[in-house]
C-alpha cells in the first residue's frame, strides 16, 4: 500500500506531538491525516477520513478510547476496511496483560522509539494484506468484548439494583427492575421501558450498567440494555442487521456488531 494514513486521538498536546514526530521518523511513508483531542472527535474524524491506522488514547475527555472504538465498530459502514487500532495508554505492565491477552496493539506512555518501532513493524505487513484487513473489524470487536466494561462476560462491580426510582411529575415512582424490558440512553437521561410505561431517570447508561445483573440485562448497543427474559426472537432484516423482537411489544431493538455474537444460537 502506498502512503498509508493515520489519525491520532490524544488529549495531551505534548504527547500527541511526540507521537506524530516519532511516527514520521520511524515510518516516513505514513501520512498523519489528523490529530484530535477527545473521543467524540476521534469517532467523527475516523468516519470522515477513513484512516488506515487509528491511535486511540485510552483516557480522553467525553469518550474513552475504548468507547470510541466501540462506537466506530457499531457505525463503520460496509465496504471500507476498518482501521488498525492502536491503544495509547499509561497503564503499567500488569494492567497491560489484559491487552496482551486480547491481542490488542498498544503503545505505552511515555512513548519510546523501541516500543513504537515494534508496533510499526507489526502494522506494516497487516496493511498490505487485504484478507487480513477485511477481518480487522471482527478482531477489534473480539477485543472490545474483553476490554469494555458492561459486556456479558466482563464482571461488574457494586450492589445490584432491585428497584428503580423514577420521577413522574411531582411523584417518585418505584419500578421493580425485573419489570423493565429495556433501558435506552437519551442524552443525559435513561429511558426505563416496561410493558406498561416509560420513565426517565437522570443517570447515564455507563453508571447504571454495573448495578444491573449481567446474567439478566445485556447491552446490545452502546445506547441500549435489554432484559433477556423479555426477548422473543432474534431476526435479521434484508440488509443483514440483527433485530430483537420483544414479548408483547411491536417495537424491534437493533443489535450492534459488537454484541451480535450473543445471539448466534437464537
N, C-alpha and C positions, 0 to 999 in steps of 0.2 A: 504494500500500500504506500502511495506517495503522500507525503505531508499529512500524517495523522493529526487530529485536532483534539485539544483537551480543554476542559472547563475546570476551574479551581473554585471551590467554595470554602472559604476560611475567614473567620471574623477578626482575626488578629492581623492587622496590616503588615507588620514586620515579617510574620511567619508566611503570609501569602506571598510577599515579595521574595523572601528567601526560597520558597518552594518554586516559584516561577523562574528565578535566576538559576537555581540548581538544575532544574529540568532543561533549561536552554543549554547549559554547559554539558550535561550528560546525554541529552537526546536532542541534538540540534535540529533534526527533521520535524520534531513535534511543534505544532503551532498552538499556542495558548489563545483560544478564541474568546476568553472572558474570565474575569475574576469577580466573584460576588462575595458578600459578607454575611449572608443569612440563608437559612434553609428554604424559605419561600422563593427567594430569587434564584436559588440553585435549581429548583424544580422548573420555574418559569423559563430560565435561560437554557436549561438542558432540553426541554421540549421544543424550544425555538431554534437552538443551534444544532441539535443532534450531534454532540461531540462523540469522538471515538473512545475517549477516556474521561472519567469524571473523578476528581479528587474531592472527597467529602470530609470536612471536619466533623468529628462526632458531636462535639458540643458547640452549637451555634444558637443565636437568638431566634425565637419563634419556633422553628422546627430543628430537631437534631439531624445529624447526618443520616441516622438510621431511618428517621421518619421521612426525610426527603427521598431516600432510596425506596422506601415502601410506596410513597405516593407516585414516584416515577414508574415503578413496576406495575402499579394499577392503571396508570394513564398512558403508558407508552403505546403509540399507535402500531398497528400491524404493518409489517414490511421492513422499516428501518431497523438495523442492528441496534440492540440495546448496548449502551456504552459499557466498557470495562470499568468497574467501580473499585476505587482505592480509598479505604478509610484512613483519615489522618487523625491520630489520637495521642493523648498524653498519658494513656494508661501504662502501668508498669508491666513487667514481663509476666506476672502471674495473671493479670486481667487479660493479657493478650493471648493466653492459652485458649480462650473461647473463640477468638478469631482464627487461630491456627486450626482448631478442631473443625470450624465451619469452612475452612479453606478460603477465607476472605483475604484479599490483599490489603495490606495496611502499611502506613508509614508512621514511625514513632517520632514524636516531638522530643527534643529539638531535632530538626531534620539534619541528617548526615549524608554525605556523598555515598558512603558504603551501603547504608540501608536502602536509600532511594535507588542506587545503582542496581541492587538486586531486584527491586520492583520493576525497574525499566526493562531489565533483561527477561523478566517473566512476561511482561506485557507485549513486547515486540513480536514474538512468534504467534501469540494468540491473535493479534491484529491481522496477521497475514493468512489466517485460515478461516474461510467463510463458514465452514461447517461448525467449527468451534464457536465462532462469533454468533452463529444462529442459536446456540444453546446458552448464550450468556444470560438472557432473561430468566431462564429456568434455573441457572446457577445462583443468581442473586436472590431469587425467590426462596430457594432452599436455604441460603444463608440467613435470610430475614426470619425464617421460621425459628431459627435457633437464637437469634440476637434481639428480636423485637419483643419487649415485654407485652404481655396480654394475649399472645398467641397460644392456642392449645398446645400443651407440652412444655410451656415455659412457666415456671412456678411464679405465682403472685404472692403478695405479702399482705398482712393485715387481716382484721376480722372480716367475716363475710356478712354482707347486708342481708337482713331478713325483711326489712320494711323500708319503703321509700317515702320520704316526706316531701310532698309537692304542694306549692301554694296555688289555691284556686280562689281568686278574688281575695276576700278578707279571711279566708279559712285555710287551714292546713289539712290536706288530705293524706291519709296514710294508705299506701299501696303495698300489699304483700308482694315481695319480689317474685314469688312463684307465679303470680298472676300476670307478670309482664311478658308480653310476646316478643318485643324487641325494643332496644334503645337506639335512638338516632340523634347524631350530633347536629345541632343547628346554631351556628355562630358561637355565642358564649353559653348556650344552654344545651341541655339534652332533653329530647322529647321522649317521654315514657309512654309506650303504647301498650294498652291492654285490650282485651276483647270488647270492652265497653267504653273506653275513654282514652284520651291523650292528655298528658300533663307535662308542663315544662319544669325542669329543675335547674337551678343555677349552679352548674358544675361542668367540668369537661369530661369527655369520654375517657381521657387519659387518667383522670383522678378516680373515675368510677370503676374502671376495669379491675384494679387489684382487689376491690371489695366484693366482686362477684365470684360465684362458684364456677371455676373454669370447666368443670365437667358438665355444667348445665348451660352456661352462657358462652357462646363462641363469637368471636369477632369475625365477620365475613367481609368487611370493608373497613377502610380507615374511619368511616363515619357511622358504622352500623354494627351492633351486637345483638344476636338473636338468641332466644330461648330455644334450645334444640328440641325440647319436648313439644314445641308448637309447630315444628316442621312437618308438613305432609309429604312433600316430594321435592326433589331437585331436578330441574329441567334445563335443557339447552334450547335457545331460540335459533332462528335461521342463521344468525351470524356467529354462533358458537358460544355466545355469552351464557354463563351459568346463572340460573334464576331459582329462587326458593319459593315454593307455594306453601303458605301457612294454613293451618287448620282454621276453617270458618272465617277466612279472610280473602277478599278478591285481590288485594294488592300483592304484587310479587316483589321480592327483595333481590337485589343484584349482588352476586358474589364476585369479588375481585380475583385476579390471577393469584395473588399472594395466598389466598385461603381456599382456592378451588380444590386442592388436594384432599380437603376434609370430606368431600362429598363424592369421591370416586366410586364408593361402593353403593351409592344410593341411586 
